[in-house]
Amino acid sequence: MTTSLSPSNTLRHGVTYARARLYLGISGVGSVVLLAASPLYLLLPSWWLSLSSDQSVPAALFRVGLIFAFVQLEFLTFDLIGGAWLVRRRDRASTFLARWLRGVTVQWVVWMLSAAALMLAARAGGSAAALAVFVVVQVLLAAGRGRMSRVIAKLPVVPTPARIASAATQAGLELSRLQVVDCADESFVGGWSGLTARTLVVPARWALLPEPALAAMLLRRRLAATSGAHTRGVIGAIGWNTLGFVVSLALTGVSPASAGGVIALAAAMTLWAFLGVLLLPTPSRAAVFALDAAATASVGVAPMRSGIELLDKWQDDEPVRSAGVETVFHPVAGRSARIGRLAGDANGVKPWHAHHLARHALWLSWGALTPLSRVVHCDVGRPALWAMLPGD
């Protein structure tokens, strides 16, 4: 495990690491949107696939599975750039390929299980039954977020380091709720797993933080749970995706009872997820600021500032962002903006603050068969970040 960053935060032609990844994410997301919009506009699912539920389930799922496999290969170029080139620590090609194959295989399996459940439900009880199944799938993904992150990327659980244990005690966290995992990707920050913040996943790397900063960051996590901000983020994300499911079925006019219906639904839900990428970062940033202020009221500015600065350096290492870039692309505010508001509203988290709303919506969109969650700039090509995206 290493704390070092790349020798320079500036790549060729003066482009920063953070901005290069942003351009990659914009390209990847744009490609996904075009890939999803084209078949809907051209009505291609009705050309390629049956829209009839008379086709057997195995035959329909076989065709769906082939398309899902093609989608994984379609974005290999973006994954190679984002996971093997635009990273601070480069692995051997064989290591990257093994991790990538594991990650996309798990995603393919989740998609296929979701597709099968939606298809069977739609055939048995129509769109209402499919909608109910989709909600259940999202709840399961939210409940198993921590476990799924380990399945996707093989993150071993390790004994809790003494420094993390000490800081957790200072933060008022029960040690029994901690799960420390070893992750080679320095951008992995863990987070709460479960609808009601059951288990707090913490990267072993955090033991390298100064103890006051570590205690402050863990206090933020505790406040996210006790204030209900985490649960509101998950429920809000489920609500957002469920609304998209209803809208997608209404606009496409098809049902996931058929192979063509499943692919049309996946394409429509990808466009809905893109809308969420544009709209959900704003309320997500509000929750970040609120938790920062609440934690600062308890521990003071210095530990919070130190923690924010160090964690950001392990991620984008982008001290200042323009307001326009932050508004559209970043659900977690930049470190200068966060530090500037640490001594702001100290009255605590409000009932409308939903922590990581945008991040949860992307993770739970796996149940909607959309690839958008893994081509955004923060995690493209990095399977360790697909379930627990980088954050605050």
C-alpha positions, 0 to 999 in steps of 0.5 A: 500500500502506498501513499504516493501520488503521480510525480505530476498532476499535469499530463501532456499539453498541460491537461490535469489528471482530473480534467483528462478523466473528465474528458474521458467520462464525457466521451464515454457517457456520450457514447453510451447515450448515443448507443441507447438513443439510436435503437430507440429512435430507429426502432431497432429492437423490433428488427433484431429481437422478438417483441412477443412473449410467445418466445421461450424464456431461454431463447429470449434470454440467450439473445439478450445475453449476447447483446449484453456481452457486446455492450461490455466489449463496446466500452473496452476502449474506454475501460483501457484508457480509464483503468490502465492509462489514466490512473496514478498507479499502473498495473501489469496488463495481465492484472488489469485484464483479470480485474476487468474480466471479473468486473464485467462478468459480475455486471453481466450476471447481475444484468442477466438475473435482473432481465430474467426476473423482469421477464418472468414477472412481466409474463406472470403479472404484467408491467406492475409485477415487473415494476415491483420486481425492479424495486426489490432488485434495487433494495437488494443491490442497496443492501448488498453494496458492500458485499458486491464491491468485494465480489466485483473487485475481490477486496479482502476484509482485513483486521481493523488497524489500531489507528482506525479503531481508535479514530472510530471510537473517538467518532462514536462508531461501534467497531462491530459495524466497521468492515475494513477492506484492502483496496489497491485503488487509492480512490476507493473510499468505501461507505455505508452498505445497506438501506439503513446504514448497517455496515460501514466499509472503510479502506485500510488505506485510511489508517495512513491519515493523521488520526484527527483527520481520520476521526473527523472523516469517520464522524462524517460517516456516523452523522450520515447514518444517524441523521438519516441522510444515507437512508434518504439518499438510497430511498431517493435513488430508488424513487428516481430509478423507479420513476424512470422505469415507469416513464420508460415503459410508458414512452416505449410502449413495450414490456420486458416480457420479451427480448426486444422489450428488455433491450428497449427498456435498458436503452430507455433507462440508460437515457433516464440515468443520463438525466440523473447524471445531469440533475442529481449532483446538485442535491447531492452536493448540498448533502455533502456541505451539510455533513461537512458543517455538522462534523466541523461543529463537533471537531473544528475546522483543522481536522476536517480541512486536513481530511478533505485535502488528503482524500481529494489528493488520493482521488482527483487532486483538483483543488479548484473547479469552475462553477459550471463544471462542478454543477454539471459533472460533480455530485461531490463538491471540490475541496476548495468549495468544501473547505470554504464552507466548513464553518457554514450552517452548523445546525446540522443535516436537514430532513431534505438532505440525501447523501450520495443521491447521484452515486446511489442512483448510478449503482442501483441502475445496474438493476435497470440493465444500464452501463452508464454507471461504469463509464462516468469519469470517476470509475471508468475502467476501475471495477473496485469503484463500480459499486462504491463510487469515489466520494467524500 
